[in-house]
């Protein structure tokens, strides 16, 4: 269960870093660099999919001991 907790924290940190990166290169940069924004969006989507899978796995593990 400790591994899953670590993965959840890692996914949250990854999403947060990608959000900051997307904002910096998309809105704060002059001119905006949309390649970095697109990469950040793709990575956020991957982290969200992995996080949902992890949550389903934990939920099923708690339901069926």
Secondary structure, DSSP 8 states (H G I E B T S, - for coil): -HHHHHHHHHHHHHHHHHHHHHHIIIIISSS--HHHHHHHHHHHHHHHHHHHHHHHHHHHHHH--
